[in-house]
Amino acid sequence: MNLEITNRYVYVVSDIHNDASGFKELLNKIAFSKDDLLIINGDILTAETNL
């Protein structure tokens, strides 16, 4: 892992739960770029509850 300090933002997002449109809106709002680091901590998808 490269831990070199660079001029970038680090974002931590939690519990997206299948909300792709909300997630895309968030990335646009923060002007997320290829140089930034995104850490997703929590659920990306919601498990199906119908068993």
mmJSON file of the N, C-alpha and C atoms, coordinates in Angstrom:
{"data_MODEL":{"atom_site":{
"group_PDB":["ATOM","ATOM","ATOM","ATOM","ATOM","ATOM","ATOM","ATOM","ATOM","ATOM","ATOM","ATOM","ATOM","ATOM","ATOM","ATOM","ATOM","ATOM","ATOM","ATOM","ATOM","ATOM","ATOM","ATOM","ATOM","ATOM","ATOM","ATOM","ATOM","ATOM","ATOM","ATOM","ATOM","ATOM","ATOM","ATOM","ATOM","ATOM","ATOM","ATOM","ATOM","ATOM","ATOM","ATOM","ATOM","ATOM","ATOM","ATOM","ATOM","ATOM","ATOM","ATOM","ATOM","ATOM","ATOM","ATOM","ATOM","ATOM","ATOM","ATOM","ATOM","ATOM","ATOM","ATOM","ATOM","ATOM","ATOM","ATOM","ATOM","ATOM","ATOM","ATOM","ATOM","ATOM","ATOM","ATOM","ATOM","ATOM","ATOM","ATOM","ATOM","ATOM","ATOM","ATOM","ATOM","ATOM","ATOM","ATOM","ATOM","ATOM","ATOM","ATOM","ATOM","ATOM","ATOM","ATOM","ATOM","ATOM","ATOM","ATOM","ATOM","ATOM","ATOM","ATOM","ATOM","ATOM","ATOM","ATOM","ATOM","ATOM","ATOM","ATOM","ATOM","ATOM","ATOM","ATOM","ATOM","ATOM","ATOM","ATOM","ATOM","ATOM","ATOM","ATOM","ATOM","ATOM","ATOM","ATOM","ATOM","ATOM","ATOM","ATOM","ATOM","ATOM","ATOM","ATOM","ATOM","ATOM","ATOM","ATOM","ATOM","ATOM","ATOM","ATOM","ATOM","ATOM","ATOM","ATOM","ATOM","ATOM","ATOM","ATOM","ATOM"],
"id":[1,2,3,4,5,6,7,8,9,10,11,12,13,14,15,16,17,18,19,20,21,22,23,24,25,26,27,28,29,30,31,32,33,34,35,36,37,38,39,40,41,42,43,44,45,46,47,48,49,50,51,52,53,54,55,56,57,58,59,60,61,62,63,64,65,66,67,68,69,70,71,72,73,74,75,76,77,78,79,80,81,82,83,84,85,86,87,88,89,90,91,92,93,94,95,96,97,98,99,100,101,102,103,104,105,106,107,108,109,110,111,112,113,114,115,116,117,118,119,120,121,122,123,124,125,126,127,128,129,130,131,132,133,134,135,136,137,138,139,140,141,142,143,144,145,146,147,148,149,150,151,152,153],
"type_symbol":["N","C","C","N","C","C","N","C","C","N","C","C","N","C","C","N","C","C","N","C","C","N","C","C","N","C","C","N","C","C","N","C","C","N","C","C","N","C","C","N","C","C","N","C","C","N","C","C","N","C","C","N","C","C","N","C","C","N","C","C","N","C","C","N","C","C","N","C","C","N","C","C","N","C","C","N","C","C","N","C","C","N","C","C","N","C","C","N","C","C","N","C","C","N","C","C","N","C","C","N","C","C","N","C","C","N","C","C","N","C","C","N","C","C","N","C","C","N","C","C","N","C","C","N","C","C","N","C","C","N","C","C","N","C","C","N","C","C","N","C","C","N","C","C","N","C","C","N","C","C","N","C","C"],
"label_atom_id":["N","CA","C","N","CA","C","N","CA","C","N","CA","C","N","CA","C","N","CA","C","N","CA","C","N","CA","C","N","CA","C","N","CA","C","N","CA","C","N","CA","C","N","CA","C","N","CA","C","N","CA","C","N","CA","C","N","CA","C","N","CA","C","N","CA","C","N","CA","C","N","CA","C","N","CA","C","N","CA","C","N","CA","C","N","CA","C","N","CA","C","N","CA","C","N","CA","C","N","CA","C","N","CA","C","N","CA","C","N","CA","C","N","CA","C","N","CA","C","N","CA","C","N","CA","C","N","CA","C","N","CA","C","N","CA","C","N","CA","C","N","CA","C","N","CA","C","N","CA","C","N","CA","C","N","CA","C","N","CA","C","N","CA","C","N","CA","C","N","CA","C","N","CA","C","N","CA","C"],
"label_alt_id":[null,null,null,null,null,null,null,null,null,null,null,null,null,null,null,null,null,null,null,null,null,null,null,null,null,null,null,null,null,null,null,null,null,null,null,null,null,null,null,null,null,null,null,null,null,null,null,null,null,null,null,null,null,null,null,null,null,null,null,null,null,null,null,null,null,null,null,null,null,null,null,null,null,null,null,null,null,null,null,null,null,null,null,null,null,null,null,null,null,null,null,null,null,null,null,null,null,null,null,null,null,null,null,null,null,null,null,null,null,null,null,null,null,null,null,null,null,null,null,null,null,null,null,null,null,null,null,null,null,null,null,null,null,null,null,null,null,null,null,null,null,null,null,null,null,null,null,null,null,null,null,null,null],
"label_comp_id":["MET","MET","MET","ASN","ASN","ASN","LEU","LEU","LEU","GLU","GLU","GLU","ILE","ILE","ILE","THR","THR","THR","ASN","ASN","ASN","ARG","ARG","ARG","TYR","TYR","TYR","VAL","VAL","VAL","TYR","TYR","TYR","VAL","VAL","VAL","VAL","VAL","VAL","SER","SER","SER","ASP","ASP","ASP","ILE","ILE","ILE","HIS","HIS","HIS","ASN","ASN","ASN","ASP","ASP","ASP","ALA","ALA","ALA","SER","SER","SER","GLY","GLY","GLY","PHE","PHE","PHE","LYS","LYS","LYS","GLU","GLU","GLU","LEU","LEU","LEU","LEU","LEU","LEU","ASN","ASN","ASN","LYS","LYS","LYS","ILE","ILE","ILE","ALA","ALA","ALA","PHE","PHE","PHE","SER","SER","SER","LYS","LYS","LYS","ASP","ASP","ASP","ASP","ASP","ASP","LEU","LEU","LEU","LEU","LEU","LEU","ILE","ILE","ILE","ILE","ILE","ILE","ASN","ASN","ASN","GLY","GLY","GLY","ASP","ASP","ASP","ILE","ILE","ILE","LEU","LEU","LEU","THR","THR","THR","ALA","ALA","ALA","GLU","GLU","GLU","THR","THR","THR","ASN","ASN","ASN","LEU","LEU","LEU"],
"label_asym_id":["A","A","A","A","A","A","A","A","A","A","A","A","A","A","A","A","A","A","A","A","A","A","A","A","A","A","A","A","A","A","A","A","A","A","A","A","A","A","A","A","A","A","A","A","A","A","A","A","A","A","A","A","A","A","A","A","A","A","A","A","A","A","A","A","A","A","A","A","A","A","A","A","A","A","A","A","A","A","A","A","A","A","A","A","A","A","A","A","A","A","A","A","A","A","A","A","A","A","A","A","A","A","A","A","A","A","A","A","A","A","A","A","A","A","A","A","A","A","A","A","A","A","A","A","A","A","A","A","A","A","A","A","A","A","A","A","A","A","A","A","A","A","A","A","A","A","A","A","A","A","A","A","A"],
"label_entity_id":["1","1","1","1","1","1","1","1","1","1","1","1","1","1","1","1","1","1","1","1","1","1","1","1","1","1","1","1","1","1","1","1","1","1","1","1","1","1","1","1","1","1","1","1","1","1","1","1","1","1","1","1","1","1","1","1","1","1","1","1","1","1","1","1","1","1","1","1","1","1","1","1","1","1","1","1","1","1","1","1","1","1","1","1","1","1","1","1","1","1","1","1","1","1","1","1","1","1","1","1","1","1","1","1","1","1","1","1","1","1","1","1","1","1","1","1","1","1","1","1","1","1","1","1","1","1","1","1","1","1","1","1","1","1","1","1","1","1","1","1","1","1","1","1","1","1","1","1","1","1","1","1","1"],
"label_seq_id":[1,1,1,2,2,2,3,3,3,4,4,4,5,5,5,6,6,6,7,7,7,8,8,8,9,9,9,10,10,10,11,11,11,12,12,12,13,13,13,14,14,14,15,15,15,16,16,16,17,17,17,18,18,18,19,19,19,20,20,20,21,21,21,22,22,22,23,23,23,24,24,24,25,25,25,26,26,26,27,27,27,28,28,28,29,29,29,30,30,30,31,31,31,32,32,32,33,33,33,34,34,34,35,35,35,36,36,36,37,37,37,38,38,38,39,39,39,40,40,40,41,41,41,42,42,42,43,43,43,44,44,44,45,45,45,46,46,46,47,47,47,48,48,48,49,49,49,50,50,50,51,51,51],
"pdbx_PDB_ins_code":[null,null,null,null,null,null,null,null,null,null,null,null,null,null,null,null,null,null,null,null,null,null,null,null,null,null,null,null,null,null,null,null,null,null,null,null,null,null,null,null,null,null,null,null,null,null,null,null,null,null,null,null,null,null,null,null,null,null,null,null,null,null,null,null,null,null,null,null,null,null,null,null,null,null,null,null,null,null,null,null,null,null,null,null,null,null,null,null,null,null,null,null,null,null,null,null,null,null,null,null,null,null,null,null,null,null,null,null,null,null,null,null,null,null,null,null,null,null,null,null,null,null,null,null,null,null,null,null,null,null,null,null,null,null,null,null,null,null,null,null,null,null,null,null,null,null,null,null,null,null,null,null,null],
"Cartn_x":[0.842,0.0,0.888,0.549,1.295,0.693,1.459,0.973,1.572,2.043,2.611,1.555,1.932,1.002,0.877,-0.342,-0.612,-1.681,-1.9,-2.957,-4.267,-4.935,-6.22,-7.105,-8.366,-9.331,-9.586,-9.899,-10.282,-11.716,-12.577,-13.99,-14.335,-15.142,-15.644,-17.159,-17.733,-19.181,-19.65,-20.796,-21.327,-22.762,-23.09,-24.463,-25.182,-24.749,-25.365,-26.701,-26.791,-28.03,-28.754,-28.093,-28.694,-29.117,-28.748,-29.175,-28.147,-28.102,-27.111,-27.297,-28.538,-28.763,-28.317,-28.588,-28.133,-26.62,-26.0,-24.544,-23.911,-24.458,-23.946,-24.128,-25.257,-25.502,-24.465,-24.152,-23.131,-21.773,-21.378,-20.087,-20.03,-21.134,-21.179,-21.105,-21.809,-21.849,-20.481,-19.699,-18.367,-17.303,-17.698,-16.762,-15.644,-16.04,-15.086,-14.255,-12.94,-12.046,-11.223,-10.557,-9.748,-8.577,-8.2,-7.099,-7.54,-8.848,-9.383,-9.443,-9.6,-9.716,-11.105,-11.788,-13.126,-13.08,-13.5,-13.587,-15.064,-15.543,-16.937,-16.942,-17.527,-17.575,-19.036,-19.436,-20.824,-21.423,-22.717,-23.429,-23.535,-23.121,-23.313,-24.657,-24.916,-26.176,-27.01,-28.304,-29.207,-29.561,-29.417,-29.751,-31.259,-31.6,-33.019,-33.628,-34.757,-35.366,-36.442,-36.852,-37.866,-37.199,-37.364,-36.737,-37.722],
"Cartn_y":[-1.173,0.0,1.237,2.185,3.429,4.457,4.9,5.88,7.262,7.514,8.812,9.901,11.011,12.122,12.881,13.074,13.793,14.844,15.68,16.689,16.079,15.402,14.804,14.784,14.598,14.489,13.02,12.738,11.39,11.472,10.651,10.627,9.249,9.23,7.985,8.037,7.015,6.933,5.627,5.658,4.463,4.198,2.932,2.458,3.081,2.718,3.19,2.486,1.217,0.423,0.554,0.216,0.179,1.542,2.628,3.952,4.522,3.934,4.353,5.806,6.241,7.632,8.611,8.308,9.16,9.169,8.001,7.896,8.721,8.637,9.439,10.927,11.292,12.699,13.195,12.36,12.715,12.928,12.011,12.144,13.415,13.76,15.013,16.233,16.16,17.298,17.604,16.562,16.78,16.941,16.871,16.986,15.958,14.715,13.617,13.48,13.367,13.252,11.966,11.645,10.421,10.456,11.625,11.736,11.555,11.591,11.453,9.99,9.775,8.424,8.28,7.213,6.93,5.631,5.695,4.514,4.283,3.103,2.766,1.832,2.306,1.567,1.272,0.071,-0.281,-0.968,-1.045,-1.803,-1.021,-1.659,-1.096,-1.562,-2.836,-3.435,-3.816,-3.816,-4.263,-5.717,-6.542,-7.954,-8.114,-9.047,-9.325,-9.885,-9.353,-9.775,-10.834,-11.112,-12.148,-13.512,-14.273,-15.603,-16.692],
"Cartn_z":[0.0,0.0,0.0,-0.865,-0.976,-0.022,0.966,1.939,1.713,0.511,0.175,0.312,0.915,1.089,-0.226,-0.657,-1.897,-1.646,-2.619,-2.525,-2.999,-2.099,-2.432,-1.2,-1.436,-0.35,-0.055,1.199,1.615,2.117,1.538,1.907,2.459,3.511,4.079,4.009,3.388,3.206,3.827,4.464,5.103,4.668,4.574,4.386,3.19,2.011,0.773,0.529,0.877,0.793,-0.545,-1.633,-2.979,-3.522,-2.89,-3.348,-4.33,-5.527,-6.525,-6.928,-7.096,-7.513,-6.424,-5.175,-4.076,-3.957,-4.192,-4.14,-5.26,-6.473,-7.591,-7.324,-6.729,-6.386,-5.381,-4.398,-3.407,-4.068,-4.956,-5.638,-6.471,-7.107,-7.88,-6.966,-5.839,-4.91,-4.316,-4.034,-3.45,-4.53,-5.797,-6.931,-6.816,-6.551,-6.406,-7.677,-7.511,-8.669,-8.579,-9.669,-9.724,-8.748,-8.266,-7.314,-5.868,-5.618,-4.268,-3.854,-2.56,-2.007,-1.406,-1.788,-1.271,-0.487,0.771,1.62,1.909,1.555,1.833,3.034,4.127,5.378,5.698,5.501,5.769,4.563,4.551,3.527,2.226,1.131,-0.197,-0.738,-0.547,-0.984,0.221,0.059,1.111,0.844,1.856,1.705,1.5,0.654,0.426,1.696,2.108,3.375,3.189,1.948,1.699,1.669,2.735,2.809,2.508],
"occupancy":[1.0,1.0,1.0,1.0,1.0,1.0,1.0,1.0,1.0,1.0,1.0,1.0,1.0,1.0,1.0,1.0,1.0,1.0,1.0,1.0,1.0,1.0,1.0,1.0,1.0,1.0,1.0,1.0,1.0,1.0,1.0,1.0,1.0,1.0,1.0,1.0,1.0,1.0,1.0,1.0,1.0,1.0,1.0,1.0,1.0,1.0,1.0,1.0,1.0,1.0,1.0,1.0,1.0,1.0,1.0,1.0,1.0,1.0,1.0,1.0,1.0,1.0,1.0,1.0,1.0,1.0,1.0,1.0,1.0,1.0,1.0,1.0,1.0,1.0,1.0,1.0,1.0,1.0,1.0,1.0,1.0,1.0,1.0,1.0,1.0,1.0,1.0,1.0,1.0,1.0,1.0,1.0,1.0,1.0,1.0,1.0,1.0,1.0,1.0,1.0,1.0,1.0,1.0,1.0,1.0,1.0,1.0,1.0,1.0,1.0,1.0,1.0,1.0,1.0,1.0,1.0,1.0,1.0,1.0,1.0,1.0,1.0,1.0,1.0,1.0,1.0,1.0,1.0,1.0,1.0,1.0,1.0,1.0,1.0,1.0,1.0,1.0,1.0,1.0,1.0,1.0,1.0,1.0,1.0,1.0,1.0,1.0,1.0,1.0,1.0,1.0,1.0,1.0],
"B_iso_or_equiv":[0.0,0.0,0.0,0.0,0.0,0.0,0.0,0.0,0.0,0.0,0.0,0.0,0.0,0.0,0.0,0.0,0.0,0.0,0.0,0.0,0.0,0.0,0.0,0.0,0.0,0.0,0.0,0.0,0.0,0.0,0.0,0.0,0.0,0.0,0.0,0.0,0.0,0.0,0.0,0.0,0.0,0.0,0.0,0.0,0.0,0.0,0.0,0.0,0.0,0.0,0.0,0.0,0.0,0.0,0.0,0.0,0.0,0.0,0.0,0.0,0.0,0.0,0.0,0.0,0.0,0.0,0.0,0.0,0.0,0.0,0.0,0.0,0.0,0.0,0.0,0.0,0.0,0.0,0.0,0.0,0.0,0.0,0.0,0.0,0.0,0.0,0.0,0.0,0.0,0.0,0.0,0.0,0.0,0.0,0.0,0.0,0.0,0.0,0.0,0.0,0.0,0.0,0.0,0.0,0.0,0.0,0.0,0.0,0.0,0.0,0.0,0.0,0.0,0.0,0.0,0.0,0.0,0.0,0.0,0.0,0.0,0.0,0.0,0.0,0.0,0.0,0.0,0.0,0.0,0.0,0.0,0.0,0.0,0.0,0.0,0.0,0.0,0.0,0.0,0.0,0.0,0.0,0.0,0.0,0.0,0.0,0.0,0.0,0.0,0.0,0.0,0.0,0.0],
"pdbx_formal_charge":[null,null,null,null,null,null,null,null,null,null,null,null,null,null,null,null,null,null,null,null,null,null,null,null,null,null,null,null,null,null,null,null,null,null,null,null,null,null,null,null,null,null,null,null,null,null,null,null,null,null,null,null,null,null,null,null,null,null,null,null,null,null,null,null,null,null,null,null,null,null,null,null,null,null,null,null,null,null,null,null,null,null,null,null,null,null,null,null,null,null,null,null,null,null,null,null,null,null,null,null,null,null,null,null,null,null,null,null,null,null,null,null,null,null,null,null,null,null,null,null,null,null,null,null,null,null,null,null,null,null,null,null,null,null,null,null,null,null,null,null,null,null,null,null,null,null,null,null,null,null,null,null,null],
"auth_seq_id":[1,1,1,2,2,2,3,3,3,4,4,4,5,5,5,6,6,6,7,7,7,8,8,8,9,9,9,10,10,10,11,11,11,12,12,12,13,13,13,14,14,14,15,15,15,16,16,16,17,17,17,18,18,18,19,19,19,20,20,20,21,21,21,22,22,22,23,23,23,24,24,24,25,25,25,26,26,26,27,27,27,28,28,28,29,29,29,30,30,30,31,31,31,32,32,32,33,33,33,34,34,34,35,35,35,36,36,36,37,37,37,38,38,38,39,39,39,40,40,40,41,41,41,42,42,42,43,43,43,44,44,44,45,45,45,46,46,46,47,47,47,48,48,48,49,49,49,50,50,50,51,51,51],
"auth_comp_id":["MET","MET","MET","ASN","ASN","ASN","LEU","LEU","LEU","GLU","GLU","GLU","ILE","ILE","ILE","THR","THR","THR","ASN","ASN","ASN","ARG","ARG","ARG","TYR","TYR","TYR","VAL","VAL","VAL","TYR","TYR","TYR","VAL","VAL","VAL","VAL","VAL","VAL","SER","SER","SER","ASP","ASP","ASP","ILE","ILE","ILE","HIS","HIS","HIS","ASN","ASN","ASN","ASP","ASP","ASP","ALA","ALA","ALA","SER","SER","SER","GLY","GLY","GLY","PHE","PHE","PHE","LYS","LYS","LYS","GLU","GLU","GLU","LEU","LEU","LEU","LEU","LEU","LEU","ASN","ASN","ASN","LYS","LYS","LYS","ILE","ILE","ILE","ALA","ALA","ALA","PHE","PHE","PHE","SER","SER","SER","LYS","LYS","LYS","ASP","ASP","ASP","ASP","ASP","ASP","LEU","LEU","LEU","LEU","LEU","LEU","ILE","ILE","ILE","ILE","ILE","ILE","ASN","ASN","ASN","GLY","GLY","GLY","ASP","ASP","ASP","ILE","ILE","ILE","LEU","LEU","LEU","THR","THR","THR","ALA","ALA","ALA","GLU","GLU","GLU","THR","THR","THR","ASN","ASN","ASN","LEU","LEU","LEU"],
"auth_asym_id":["A","A","A","A","A","A","A","A","A","A","A","A","A","A","A","A","A","A","A","A","A","A","A","A","A","A","A","A","A","A","A","A","A","A","A","A","A","A","A","A","A","A","A","A","A","A","A","A","A","A","A","A","A","A","A","A","A","A","A","A","A","A","A","A","A","A","A","A","A","A","A","A","A","A","A","A","A","A","A","A","A","A","A","A","A","A","A","A","A","A","A","A","A","A","A","A","A","A","A","A","A","A","A","A","A","A","A","A","A","A","A","A","A","A","A","A","A","A","A","A","A","A","A","A","A","A","A","A","A","A","A","A","A","A","A","A","A","A","A","A","A","A","A","A","A","A","A","A","A","A","A","A","A"],
"auth_atom_id":["N","CA","C","N","CA","C","N","CA","C","N","CA","C","N","CA","C","N","CA","C","N","CA","C","N","CA","C","N","CA","C","N","CA","C","N","CA","C","N","CA","C","N","CA","C","N","CA","C","N","CA","C","N","CA","C","N","CA","C","N","CA","C","N","CA","C","N","CA","C","N","CA","C","N","CA","C","N","CA","C","N","CA","C","N","CA","C","N","CA","C","N","CA","C","N","CA","C","N","CA","C","N","CA","C","N","CA","C","N","CA","C","N","CA","C","N","CA","C","N","CA","C","N","CA","C","N","CA","C","N","CA","C","N","CA","C","N","CA","C","N","CA","C","N","CA","C","N","CA","C","N","CA","C","N","CA","C","N","CA","C","N","CA","C","N","CA","C","N","CA","C","N","CA","C","N","CA","C"],
"pdbx_PDB_model_num":[1,1,1,1,1,1,1,1,1,1,1,1,1,1,1,1,1,1,1,1,1,1,1,1,1,1,1,1,1,1,1,1,1,1,1,1,1,1,1,1,1,1,1,1,1,1,1,1,1,1,1,1,1,1,1,1,1,1,1,1,1,1,1,1,1,1,1,1,1,1,1,1,1,1,1,1,1,1,1,1,1,1,1,1,1,1,1,1,1,1,1,1,1,1,1,1,1,1,1,1,1,1,1,1,1,1,1,1,1,1,1,1,1,1,1,1,1,1,1,1,1,1,1,1,1,1,1,1,1,1,1,1,1,1,1,1,1,1,1,1,1,1,1,1,1,1,1,1,1,1,1,1,1]
}}}
